[in-house]
Amino acid sequence: MAKPRFTREDALAFHMEPSPGKWEVSATVPMTTQRDLSLAYSPGVAIPCEEIAANPEAAYDYTNKGNLVAVISNGTAVLGLGNLGALASKPVMEGKSVLFKRFADINSIDLELDTEDPDAFCEAVRLMGPSFGGINLEDIKAPECFIIEQRLKEEMDIPVFHDDQHGTAVICAAGLINALHLSGKKIEDVRIVLNGAGAAGIACLELLKSMGAQPQNCIMCDTKGVIWQGRTEGMNQWKSAHAVVTEARSLSDAMKGADVFLGVSAKGAVTKEMVASMAPDPVIFAMANPDPEITPEEAHEVRPDAIVATGRSDYPNQVNNVLGFPYLFRGALDIHARAINDDMKIACAQALAALAREDVPDQVALAYGRNLTFGRDYIIPTPFDPRLIHKIPPAVARAGMATGVARRPIEDMEAYEQALMARMDPTASVLRGLYARARAAQAKIIFAEGDDPRVLRAAVAFQRSGLGRAVVVGRQADVEEKLGAAGLGDALGELEITNAARTEHFETYKGFLYDRLQRKGFDAQDIHRLAARDRHVFAALMLAHGHGDGMVTGATRKSAHVLELINHVFDAGPHDGAVGVSAVMHKGRIVLIADTLVHEWPEEEDLADIAERGAAVARHLGLVPRVAFVSFSTFGYPVSERSAKMHRAPVVLEGRGVDFEFEGEMAVDVALNARSAENYPFSRLTGPANVLVVPARHSASISVKLMQEMAGATVIGPILTGVDRPIQICSTVSTVNDIMNMAVMAAVKVG
């Protein structure tokens, strides 16, 4: 699998557009009228202030404290870049903040403190404590990180968690639980070697010891070798706590007969000889980033019986902190915890390990691109797993309640789990799943409009992201000029560039096209002109002849005109089974609207076809389809001949015996709003619809564009379905990201 690549320009553009940075603040209350302002601020705000002054716990009821985490750093250990300073660490901290929101629906703000003095740092954080429900420390160098975290834990009454230490430790522990389970070993018996005596390494060993690993069986190594009792060089109090009596002096010595290797050090630190010297069924967690201490291929070459994990997403068993910190904080915040203690961390690790042993839902396997079954290549859940949000926080919360750190224990755990499930954002999961499937498919996608800089940037990004191979239709000199202007001149040699003058198949293409169009008013000269000069037609001919796996077009011409051109090569008309489905994503919801491309004024049979196509697209996206035929009327009222076909279409669909939920006709609020739907208890829909079949193309287009412009919804599509080959048509206002999304749709054959 190709490793994703991007340029400096890509990264800078991502952080600059559509506005600088990665998050913004939006109000959760109305702020429109004078009354709104009076309640939000003076004089109405005085009342909750008085309540909190009388009872500090009320802050969790009347403010966002209970769902707000501060990500705080001084920039002294930024990723693998070293001491860049507070300001330069801000992009990383912003990134951590949005991960909290994405994975656990936790609001987060980043704070960069311009000091390397632990006392000043601690005092600043302590004084800000009333604002937050928890503190996530990040990218602070050792040994100051130990001092800061310990002191803040003692001085503050909210969770303080240094993720660089404990996040890695928790995921490592989860993987080790399952690795030892598979190899039939017990943690109290195994010999463990850890290489890398920094913050993460020390935290890993401490957590494993609290889980039962015997101190005399755990050897820690640093750049100077084994940390043995009596060593004085390069020591500090945190390393000394893990010194052991041993004759081993080097990592190579320590690895002989070891059951477990944990690496948080550097690329190449472990050799094949070291792995070969380990005990039977060795466990190797080579977690150095971006490159492991030893690759899984190298380890398995000498030890096929090894269970290997890395920090990389392109290998099985990724030790990924995002599996831990969001859910640890979610559980801690929901019990208004005073701290995150070892019991909560162990509960998190055990819950992650247990989840990996459960049957994997189809949608997870679909997202990962292969079947996942508990075993040597699947000992840690994948971040795609939608069960994480409702499996891990309850385990953390129970441990917090059992150890007395909960201010407000959860009384109904089943209701809590249901509430957590409601926090899931299906839009992100859908896109992540599609991208994972594209990486597995490695399809060859034809980008028809190589004369547009957006298309070129999308093609480069598609290929460099490891999503597949990009073929650009355009003139070499034109492509070269536009890539250079976009700062992507080095990508010229990476892309396959083709056109009518460069292909050896041009005569074959023309013959095929002439056979299709000779009785539709096209002579040989027309055919030559179409195939040679129109990039949409040429790209479609390439696809029809198997010279690509999918096609993306439409960024430079109106979609209706592009569809007309594609119809020269493929049967993509209203009566050929073609349908356009637009995916509208907004505030954690995804709704498919059809038909937004092909059928101008569908009748009931057409509407039934559209419903089936829409349901199929929903399933391709990992959704369970619930189809609503929508109109301005609901179940026959008000009466109108315009809505009659929407009333008849469900009857047609019922006669076909389809295997998905559908209902209609109904107004949009009844289809999407559970409270409105309660007025119609006879409805066959078990929840809000996620596929809306609309009366006409114009109403579909109006609906989608209104959501996009007024509500800021993300729109993917129209997704063209019902055509022999994967063809996706962008809109003329598509961004680079939109074009990439459509390329991914084509790559995984959605529709």
Buried (B, 14 or more C-beta within 10 A) or exposed (E): EBEBBEBEEBEEBEBEEEEEEBBEEEEEEEEEEEEBEEBEEEEEEEEBEEBBEEEEEBBBEBBEBBBBBBBBBBBBBBEEEEBBBBEEBBBBBBBBBBBBBBBBBBBBBBBBBEBBEBEEBBBBBBEBBEBBBBBBBBBBBBBBBBBBBEBBBEEBBBBBBBBBBBBBBBBBBBBBBBBBBBBEBEBEEBBBBBBBBBBBBBBBBBBBBBBEBBEEBBBBBBEEBBBBEEBEEEBEEBBEEBBBEBEBBEBBBBBBEBBBBBBBBBBEBBBEEBBBBBBEBBBBBBBBBEBBBBBBEBBBBBBEEBBBBBBBBEBBBBBBBBBBBBBBBBBBBBBBBBBBBBBBBBBBBBBBBBBBBEEBBEBBBBBBBEEBEBEBBBBBBBBBBBBBBBBBBBBBBBBBBEBEBBBBBBEEEEEBBEEBEEBBBBBBBBBBBBBBBBBBBBBBBBBBBBBBBBBBBBBBBBBBBBBBBBBBBBBBEBBBEBBEEBBBEEBBEBBBBBBBEEBEBBEEBBEBBBEBBEEEEBEEEBBBEBBBEBBBBBBBBBBBBEBBBBBBBBBBBEBEEBBBBBBBBBBBBBEBBBBBBBBBBBEEBBBBBBBBBBBEEBEBEBBBBBBBBBBBBBBBBBBEBBBBBBBBBBBEEEEEEEBBBBBBBBEBBEEEEBEBBBBBBBBBEBBBEEEBBEEBEEBEBEEBBBBBBBBBBEBBBEBBBEBBEEEEBBBBBBBBBBBBBBBBBBBEEBBBBBBBBBBBBBBBBBB
